[in-house]
Amino acid sequence: MLGRLTELALRQRLIAFIAAIALIAWGANAYLKLPIDAFPDVAPTQVLVSMRAAGLTPEELESRVTAPIEIAARGIPNLVHMRSVTRYSVALLTFE
């Protein structure tokens, strides 16, 4: 297979040359469009957990949903910070 490809490239030099130029142009175009970020993202990794429980008051939602999840999440390795906000039928937990 490789021998036939080499033989074809030697017989059809113009086509091989045009294909090489096209490949170089395509690579140069891809290189110029490559997104390079000069500064790394220094924001900490965050996970936002949003829960809805229709009909529950904030106190019920806090005791039945938010508090057990916070207690279970304390065992997460490298957990830096944990925040929670409980409103009427909505609880938001943020883990860093």
N, C-alpha and C positions, 0 to 999 in steps of 0.2 A: 504493500500500500504506500509506504513512504517513498519507495523507489519510483513508483509511478507518479507520485506528486512532484518529486524532484525533477523527473524527466519532463513532465508537463511544464513546470516552471522554466526549465531551460529551453524548451521549444517555443513557448509563448512568453518571451521575456517582457514584452510590452504590457501584457495583461498582469503579469506578476509584479511589475514595477508600479502599475496603476493601483493594484490591490495593496501594495506596501505603503504607497503614499496615502491612500484612503485610510488605512489602519493607523498611520501616524497622525493624520488630521483628526480622526475620531478620538484617539487617545489624548491629544493636546486639548481638544475641546472639552473632554471629560475632566482633565486636570484643571483647566481654567474655571470650570463650574463647580469644583469641589469645595463644599463649605468647610472652612477652617475657622474654628473658634479660637481666638487669641487668648481669651481668658476663660478658665474653667468655671463651671457653675459651682459656687461655693455655698449655695443654699442647702440646708440639711434635708435629708430624705424625710418626707412626711407622708403619712397615711391618714386619710380622712374617712371616717366611718359615719354614715348618716343612716338613722333608723326612724321609721315612722310607725306609730302605734295609735291609730285613730281612737279617740274617746278616752284616752288616759290623761290624767292631770300630770303636771310636771313632777309632783311628789311621787305619784305611783310609778311613772316612767323611770324616775331616778332610782327608786328602790328595787323595781323588778327587772330593769334592763341595764341601765347605765352602770350602777354599782357592781353587779356581777361581772360585767365585761371589763371594767377597770381592775377589779381584783384578779381576774384571769390574765389580763395583759401585763401585770407586773412581772411575770416570769419571762417576758420577751428579752432575749439577749441584746445588749447595747441600747436599751431604751433610755433615752436621755430625758424626755419630757412628755407628759401626758396631760391633755386639757379636755374638758368636756363642758358642753352647754346643753341644758335641757329646757325646752320650751313646751308649750302645750302640744302634745302628740308628736313632737320631734326631738330627737336627741342627736347631737353632733359630738363625736370624739375625734381628737387629733393626736396622733402619736408621732414623735420624732425619734 
